[in-house]
Amino acid sequence: MAYSDREKKRAYEREYRKKNRAKFLAKSKKYYEKNKEKIAIKQKAYAKKHRERIKAYKKEYAEKNIEDIAKYKREYYEKHKRLVSEQGKRRYQKHKEKIKAKTKEWREKNPDKVKAYIERNKDKIKKRKRRYYERKAKFVLDYKKDKCCAKCGWNKHTEILQFHHTKGDKSFSVGTAIGNKKNEIIKAEMDKCILLCPNCHFWLHYSKGKMSE
Ligand SMILES: [Zn+2]
């Protein structure tokens, strides 16, 4: 090599790498493919050995670049909204119990932050709750859709058919469970009941001498 100056030599090498980037990448990719398992083991061992150092470094890096990272995350989310949300859902399903426990622990440790978050997102939370409730209510309405009063056969407006427990095995009343129970639990309870139109339901209780379900 004709370069005697160290700086020049370095610049030349840099330039060379840049020019042949594809070649270098292909080479390292090939190496990686060939030694995948070996590399994974090595990486794992390294991560284990330097756990605290890596953690500290990551923390420091995150603190230093807090705004850049937030911006990048925002941009990435906007670009890949659907993918991110699907990945999140899958991840949640896989680690449900762990995430729930961790969230609970964090909430108990940070009541002020929780309070501030609720205050900040009041409207959003309200909307979310309403959407949740509407979804559940629709589930119950759909269940009633193709049914009729078990006493008189009325099915003009199935939305107002009422659930009546017949076997004395009532766990909860379906109407009040919409907001706080899972669909499958509500479904099991609905399956225990017969459906009655308001008239027949009212008369049934009236004639038995009690007004509550
Ligand atoms: Zn009826």
Boltz pocket constraint, residues with backbone or C-beta under 6 A from the ligand:
constraints:
  - pocket:
      binder: B
      contacts: [[A, 149], [A, 150], [A, 151], [A, 152], [A, 153], [A, 154], [A, 196], [A, 197], [A, 198], [A, 199], [A, 200], [A, 201]]
      max_distance: 6.0
